[in-house]
Amino acid sequence: MVEYGTYSTIDCPNGSAKVKEEALNFLTEKFLEIGGDVRVERNPHDFGSYPSFEIDYPEHLENIDNDDYSEENRKYLEEKDKWIERANEIEEEYRQKFEKYL
């Protein structure tokens, strides 16, 4: 279940435990570089539960209101936009690296 402060959910690759561990390590390393966090969650579904990676914003960006354009909030909005841009690049790198398992 997605928690408040979660940026994105990324599918865990199919394949061996080694592939899944490599994917988790890849995402963890990349998101730690930009202050994010990666969690593994089991998602319930009618065909059975399945794992996914939950990507969380850095703690200081979790509660930033995207509709608050006050002077105080503006610097955080700019930082959050840059963080999202980098996070999207990481997700694309992930898709390219693990596409045969997704």
MDAnalysis code that builds the backbone (N, CA, C; Angstrom):
import MDAnalysis as mda
import numpy as np

u = mda.Universe.empty(306, n_residues=102, atom_resindex=np.repeat(np.arange(102), 3), trajectory=True)
u.add_TopologyAttr("name", ["N", "CA", "C"] * 102)
u.add_TopologyAttr("resid", np.arange(1, 103))
u.add_TopologyAttr("resname", ["MET", "VAL", "GLU", "TYR", "GLY", "THR", "TYR", "SER", "THR", "ILE", "ASP", "CYS", "PRO", "ASN", "GLY", "SER", "ALA", "LYS", "VAL", "LYS", "GLU", "GLU", "ALA", "LEU", "ASN", "PHE", "LEU", "THR", "GLU", "LYS", "PHE", "LEU", "GLU", "ILE", "GLY", "GLY", "ASP", "VAL", "ARG", "VAL", "GLU", "ARG", "ASN", "PRO", "HIS", "ASP", "PHE", "GLY", "SER", "TYR", "PRO", "SER", "PHE", "GLU", "ILE", "ASP", "TYR", "PRO", "GLU", "HIS", "LEU", "GLU", "ASN", "ILE", "ASP", "ASN", "ASP", "ASP", "TYR", "SER", "GLU", "GLU", "ASN", "ARG", "LYS", "TYR", "LEU", "GLU", "GLU", "LYS", "ASP", "LYS", "TRP", "ILE", "GLU", "ARG", "ALA", "ASN", "GLU", "ILE", "GLU", "GLU", "GLU", "TYR", "ARG", "GLN", "LYS", "PHE", "GLU", "LYS", "TYR", "LEU"])
u.atoms.positions = np.array([
    [0.840, -1.176, 0.000],
    [0.000, 0.000, 0.000],
    [0.889, 1.244, 0.000],
    [0.578, 2.182, -0.832],
    [1.370, 3.400, -0.954],
    [1.198, 4.249, 0.298],
    [2.295, 4.729, 0.836],
    [2.280, 5.583, 2.013],
    [2.413, 7.036, 1.591],
    [1.961, 7.952, 2.458],
    [2.145, 9.369, 2.191],
    [3.634, 9.641, 2.084],
    [4.045, 10.368, 1.073],
    [5.466, 10.620, 0.861],
    [6.078, 9.691, -0.170],
    [5.278, 8.768, -0.680],
    [5.774, 7.862, -1.709],
    [5.724, 8.571, -3.056],
    [6.851, 8.543, -3.745],
    [6.950, 9.179, -5.057],
    [6.394, 8.272, -6.142],
    [6.788, 6.987, -6.125],
    [6.431, 6.106, -7.219],
    [6.477, 4.653, -6.776],
    [5.816, 3.817, -7.545],
    [5.888, 2.371, -7.382],
    [6.478, 1.812, -8.668],
    [7.493, 0.967, -8.528],
    [8.178, 0.382, -9.674],
    [8.038, -1.133, -9.599],
    [7.702, -1.738, -10.710],
    [7.571, -3.195, -10.738],
    [8.890, -3.877, -10.434],
    [8.800, -4.916, -9.615],
    [9.951, -5.768, -9.342],
    [10.128, -6.679, -10.564],
    [11.353, -6.917, -10.993],
    [11.531, -7.759, -12.173],
    [11.161, -9.212, -11.896],
    [10.741, -9.908, -12.941],
    [10.540, -11.354, -12.867],
    [11.916, -11.993, -12.961],
    [12.007, -13.220, -12.581],
    [13.290, -13.901, -12.703],
    [13.787, -14.397, -11.360],
    [15.035, -14.721, -11.334],
    [15.651, -15.319, -10.152],
    [15.763, -14.324, -9.005],
    [16.020, -14.871, -7.831],
    [16.247, -14.030, -6.662],
    [17.455, -13.127, -6.886],
    [18.422, -13.608, -7.631],
    [19.617, -12.806, -7.923],
    [19.252, -11.557, -8.734],
    [18.382, -11.709, -9.719],
    [17.945, -10.570, -10.540],
    [17.188, -9.567, -9.679],
    [16.313, -10.069, -8.816],
    [15.537, -9.179, -7.951],
    [16.453, -8.432, -6.979],
    [17.440, -9.136, -6.448],
    [18.389, -8.499, -5.534],
    [19.222, -7.450, -6.268],
    [19.638, -7.760, -7.487],
    [20.400, -6.803, -8.287],
    [19.560, -5.551, -8.567],
    [18.287, -5.748, -8.871],
    [17.392, -4.615, -9.140],
    [17.225, -3.750, -7.896],
    [17.015, -4.391, -6.756],
    [16.868, -3.649, -5.508],
    [18.143, -2.881, -5.185],
    [19.276, -3.514, -5.345],
    [20.556, -2.843, -5.080],
    [20.771, -1.658, -6.015],
    [20.432, -1.835, -7.283],
    [20.557, -0.758, -8.265],
    [19.713, 0.440, -7.850],
    [18.429, 0.202, -7.575],
    [17.535, 1.297, -7.204],
    [17.941, 1.938, -5.883],
    [18.310, 1.120, -4.918],
    [18.715, 1.653, -3.614],
    [19.920, 2.570, -3.761],
    [20.917, 2.124, -4.493],
    [22.123, 2.945, -4.690],
    [21.790, 4.264, -5.374],
    [21.011, 4.187, -6.454],
    [20.685, 5.394, -7.222],
    [19.839, 6.378, -6.413],
    [18.832, 5.853, -5.689],
    [17.961, 6.755, -4.948],
    [18.622, 7.285, -3.683],
    [19.514, 6.531, -3.078],
    [20.262, 7.059, -1.937],
    [21.117, 8.254, -2.354],
    [21.642, 8.216, -3.580],
    [22.453, 9.326, -4.088],
    [21.685, 10.642, -4.110],
    [20.375, 10.564, -4.291],
    [19.566, 11.786, -4.364],
    [18.676, 11.951, -3.134],
    [18.914, 11.151, -2.101],
    [18.211, 11.311, -0.838],
    [16.908, 10.553, -0.708],
    [16.578, 9.729, -1.688],
    [15.346, 8.950, -1.625],
    [15.539, 7.640, -0.895],
    [14.474, 6.893, -0.775],
    [14.496, 5.607, -0.085],
    [13.719, 4.606, -0.929],
    [14.128, 3.341, -0.849],
    [13.462, 2.270, -1.587],
    [12.991, 1.219, -0.591],
    [11.715, 0.851, -0.686],
    [11.141, -0.211, 0.140],
    [10.578, -1.289, -0.765],
    [10.604, -2.535, -0.293],
    [9.961, -3.628, -1.015],
    [8.618, -3.871, -0.338],
    [7.562, -3.862, -1.131],
    [6.215, -4.097, -0.618],
    [5.596, -5.295, -1.327],
    [4.782, -6.044, -0.612],
    [4.001, -7.126, -1.199],
    [2.616, -6.563, -1.476],
    [2.209, -6.600, -2.720],
    [0.921, -6.050, -3.128],
    [-0.102, -7.165, -3.294],
    [-1.221, -7.072, -2.582],
    [-2.255, -8.096, -2.739],
    [-2.955, -7.936, -4.087],
    [-3.318, -9.043, -4.665],
    [-4.044, -9.022, -5.934],
    [-4.861, -10.292, -6.022],
    [-5.881, -10.306, -6.875],
    [-6.728, -11.498, -6.976],
    [-5.975, -12.714, -7.520],
    [-4.869, -12.514, -8.231],
    [-4.080, -13.639, -8.711],
    [-2.935, -13.986, -7.763],
    [-2.885, -13.334, -6.625],
    [-1.834, -13.572, -5.632],
    [-1.003, -12.325, -5.425],
    [-0.296, -12.279, -4.318],
    [0.502, -11.090, -4.045],
    [1.760, -11.075, -4.898],
    [2.285, -9.893, -5.114],
    [3.499, -9.734, -5.912],
    [4.312, -8.577, -5.334],
    [5.630, -8.618, -5.499],
    [6.468, -7.559, -4.930],
    [6.591, -6.352, -5.865],
    [6.774, -5.203, -5.253],
    [7.102, -3.995, -6.013],
    [8.049, -3.161, -5.158],
    [8.677, -2.204, -5.799],
    [9.563, -1.276, -5.101],
    [8.812, 0.036, -4.917],
    [8.744, 0.489, -3.688],
    [8.123, 1.771, -3.378],
    [9.252, 2.782, -3.192],
    [9.191, 3.863, -3.938],
    [10.221, 4.903, -3.892],
    [9.673, 6.091, -3.113],
    [10.388, 6.483, -2.074],
    [9.961, 7.593, -1.229],
    [10.813, 8.834, -1.483],
    [10.145, 9.991, -1.395],
    [10.851, 11.266, -1.458],
    [11.832, 11.375, -0.293],
    [12.831, 12.245, -0.398],
    [13.616, 12.579, 0.788],
    [12.661, 13.147, 1.842],
    [12.959, 12.894, 3.084],
    [12.048, 13.259, 4.165],
    [11.646, 14.736, 4.130],
    [12.577, 15.636, 3.836],
    [12.250, 17.068, 3.864],
    [11.379, 17.510, 2.687],
    [11.165, 16.626, 1.710],
    [10.299, 16.967, 0.573],
    [8.950, 16.251, 0.617],
    [8.759, 15.364, 1.584],
    [7.535, 14.559, 1.631],
    [6.264, 15.377, 1.770],
    [6.274, 16.415, 2.572],
    [5.048, 17.157, 2.868],
    [4.958, 18.484, 2.133],
    [5.704, 18.635, 1.067],
    [5.681, 19.887, 0.308],
    [4.412, 19.930, -0.541],
    [3.623, 20.966, -0.332],
    [2.376, 21.142, -1.061],
    [2.674, 21.741, -2.431],
    [2.366, 20.997, -3.473],
    [2.638, 21.449, -4.840],
    [1.815, 22.667, -5.245],
    [0.777, 22.986, -4.492],
    [-0.078, 24.134, -4.814],
    [0.211, 25.353, -3.945],
    [1.224, 25.263, -3.095],
    [1.597, 26.382, -2.217],
    [2.777, 27.110, -2.845],
    [2.520, 28.281, -3.418],
    [3.562, 29.044, -4.115],
    [4.120, 30.184, -3.260],
    [3.983, 30.052, -1.942],
    [4.521, 31.077, -1.057],
    [6.043, 31.132, -1.199],
    [6.604, 32.258, -0.819],
    [8.057, 32.443, -0.902],
    [8.786, 31.346, -0.134],
    [8.285, 31.016, 1.054],
    [8.903, 29.999, 1.901],
    [8.894, 28.614, 1.235],
    [7.817, 28.292, 0.556],
    [7.664, 26.967, -0.052],
    [8.316, 26.868, -1.431],
    [8.517, 28.006, -2.088],
    [9.005, 28.014, -3.469],
    [10.348, 27.295, -3.635],
    [11.280, 27.493, -2.696],
    [12.586, 26.841, -2.821],
    [12.452, 25.320, -2.744],
    [11.497, 24.848, -1.929],
    [11.284, 23.407, -1.830],
    [10.624, 22.857, -3.090],
    [9.731, 23.641, -3.678],
    [9.102, 23.218, -4.928],
    [10.147, 23.057, -6.034],
    [11.074, 23.994, -6.111],
    [12.137, 23.913, -7.113],
    [13.012, 22.685, -6.864],
    [13.363, 22.450, -5.604],
    [14.172, 21.278, -5.266],
    [13.414, 19.990, -5.575],
    [12.119, 19.980, -5.264],
    [11.302, 18.794, -5.519],
    [11.207, 18.530, -7.024],
    [11.042, 19.574, -7.815],
    [10.994, 19.407, -9.271],
    [12.292, 18.811, -9.805],
    [13.412, 19.287, -9.305],
    [14.709, 18.744, -9.734],
    [14.861, 17.298, -9.284],
    [14.392, 16.983, -8.079],
    [14.460, 15.617, -7.570],
    [13.627, 14.683, -8.454],
    [12.419, 15.125, -8.797],
    [11.534, 14.317, -9.646],
    [12.172, 14.091, -11.009],
    [12.799, 15.104, -11.554],
    [13.473, 14.971, -12.843],
    [14.547, 13.883, -12.770],
    [15.359, 13.915, -11.737],
    [16.411, 12.906, -11.564],
    [15.799, 11.527, -11.294],
    [14.732, 11.470, -10.508],
    [14.064, 10.195, -10.226],
    [13.518, 9.577, -11.509],
    [12.961, 10.390, -12.383],
    [12.468, 9.880, -13.673],
    [13.614, 9.307, -14.509],
    [14.770, 9.956, -14.461],
    [15.942, 9.437, -15.180],
    [16.371, 8.083, -14.611],
    [16.335, 7.956, -13.293],
    [16.697, 6.679, -12.653],
    [15.712, 5.589, -13.063],
    [14.431, 5.905, -13.074],
    [13.432, 4.912, -13.495],
    [13.676, 4.463, -14.929],
    [14.046, 5.381, -15.795],
    [14.330, 5.022, -17.189],
    [15.568, 4.134, -17.265],
    [16.608, 4.466, -16.505],
    [17.805, 3.615, -16.447],
    [17.424, 2.213, -15.987],
    [16.578, 2.138, -14.983],
    [16.117, 0.856, -14.443],
    [15.384, 0.057, -15.520],
    [14.454, 0.703, -16.210],
    [13.694, 0.015, -17.263],
    [14.624, -0.526, -18.346],
    [15.599, 0.262, -18.739],
    [16.537, -0.188, -19.772],
    [17.395, -1.346, -19.286],
    [17.852, -1.267, -18.061],
    [18.738, -2.300, -17.503],
    [18.005, -3.623, -17.286],
    [16.726, -3.574, -16.877],
    [16.005, -4.782, -16.516],
    [14.827, -5.084, -17.441],
    [14.779, -4.477, -18.626],
    [13.608, -4.608, -19.488],
    [13.267, -6.042, -19.850],
    [14.236, -6.914, -19.978],
    [13.901, -8.297, -20.358],
    [13.249, -9.065, -19.210],
    [13.268, -8.503, -18.005],
    [12.647, -9.146, -16.840],
    [11.330, -8.480, -16.433],
    [10.980, -7.386, -17.076],
    [9.764, -6.654, -16.678],
    [8.560, -7.069, -17.496],
])
